[in-house]
């Protein structure tokens, strides 16, 4: 991946500011897993099934192309069963765009969401979630 070049707004009186593409990948990954309905990032397909990376590998499943003033982002995700896929994808797009633009000043021209699979909760996970909901109420 190519390094970013300093843009005019990244030049200051005392030097230049450069943001590595890996930083933008982490921002995009974090903004993605914050969205309700996202089970985790997807590392693609291994043996015909999507690989669930979970929430710890935030830059995995994210590809960015960064220019001097703009960025394009691709995120690959696995969505939790029961959520409307277009709504989850739309919220991912909005959250990723907002997060990157607010934190870096770059203009995000596109956020492509690739849904690789649907995650079904195991009965123990589902019971834990129901217990948590009851405690919160």
C-alpha positions in Angstrom: 0.0 0.0 0.0 1.3 3.4 -0.9 2.1 6.0 1.7 0.0 9.1 1.8 1.4 12.4 0.7 1.1 15.5 2.8 -1.7 17.7 1.6 -1.9 21.5 1.9 -3.9 21.4 5.1 -1.3 18.9 6.5 1.5 21.4 6.2 2.1 23.6 9.2 4.6 26.2 10.2 6.7 23.5 12.0 6.4 20.5 9.7 4.1 18.1 7.9 1.4 15.8 9.1 1.0 12.4 7.5 -1.6 9.8 8.2 -0.7 6.2 7.4 -3.4 4.1 5.5 -3.3 1.6 8.4 -4.6 4.3 10.7 -7.6 4.8 8.4 -8.2 1.1 8.3 -8.4 0.9 12.1 -10.8 3.9 12.2 -13.0 2.2 9.6 -12.9 -1.1 11.3 -13.9 0.4 14.7 -16.6 2.5 13.1 -17.9 -0.7 11.5 -18.1 -2.9 14.6 -19.8 -0.1 16.5 -22.9 -0.6 14.3 -25.7 -2.7 15.8 -26.0 -6.0 13.9 -22.4 -6.4 12.9 -21.1 -9.7 14.3 -17.5 -8.9 13.2 -15.1 -8.3 10.4 -14.7 -10.9 7.7 -11.4 -12.0 6.4 -12.9 -13.4 3.3 -13.6 -17.0 2.4 -11.7 -20.0 3.7 -12.8 -23.3 2.5 -16.1 -21.9 1.1 -17.2 -20.3 4.4 -16.7 -16.7 5.6 -14.0 -16.3 8.2 -15.3 -14.4 11.3 -12.4 -12.3 12.6 -14.3 -10.9 15.6 -13.9 -7.4 17.0 -10.2 -7.5 17.9 -8.8 -7.5 14.4 -10.2 -4.1 13.5 -8.1 -3.4 10.4 -8.7 -6.9 8.9 -11.5 -7.0 6.5 -10.9 -3.3 5.6 -9.2 -2.0 2.4 -8.6 1.7 1.9 -7.4 3.7 -1.0 -6.1 7.1 0.1 -5.3 10.1 -2.1 -4.1 13.5 -1.0 -7.6 14.7 0.0 -9.9 11.7 -0.5 -10.3 8.1 0.6 -12.3 5.1 -0.6 -13.1 2.3 1.8 -14.2 -1.3 1.4 -15.3 -3.2 4.5 -16.1 -6.9 4.6 -18.4 -8.0 7.4 -20.5 -10.7 8.9 -23.9 -9.6 10.1 -25.9 -11.1 13.0 -28.9 -13.1 12.1 -32.2 -11.2 12.4 -31.0 -7.7 11.3 -32.1 -6.1 8.0 -29.0 -6.3 5.8 -29.6 -3.0 3.9 -30.1 -1.1 7.1 -27.0 -2.5 8.7 -25.0 -1.8 5.5 -26.3 1.8 5.3 -25.4 2.5 8.9 -21.9 1.1 8.4 -21.5 3.4 5.4 -22.6 6.5 7.4 -20.6 5.7 10.5 -17.4 4.9 8.6 -17.7 8.1 6.5 -18.4 10.2 9.5 -15.6 8.7 11.6 -12.9 9.0 9.0 -13.9 12.5 7.9 -14.1 13.8 11.5 -10.8 12.3 12.6 -8.7 12.8 9.5 -10.2 15.7 7.5 -10.1 13.5 4.4 -13.2 13.4 2.2 -14.6 9.9 2.0 -15.9 9.4 -1.5 -17.2 5.9 -1.1 -17.7 3.2 1.5 -18.4 -0.2 -0.1 -19.9 -2.8 2.3 -19.4 -6.5 1.5 -21.5 -8.8 3.5 -19.9 -12.2 3.5 -22.1 -14.2 5.9 -24.8 -14.2 8.5 -23.8 -15.2 12.1 -26.2 -17.3 14.1 -25.9 -17.0 17.9 -25.4 -20.2 19.8 -28.1 -20.8 22.4 -25.7 -19.9 25.3 -24.8 -16.6 23.7 -28.5 -15.9 23.1 -29.3 -16.6 26.7 -26.5 -14.4 27.9 -27.8 -11.6 25.7 -31.4 -12.1 27.0 -30.1 -12.0 30.6 -28.2 -8.8 30.0 -31.3 -7.2 28.5 -33.4 -8.2 31.5 -30.8 -6.7 33.9 -30.7 -3.4 32.0 -34.5 -3.0 32.1 
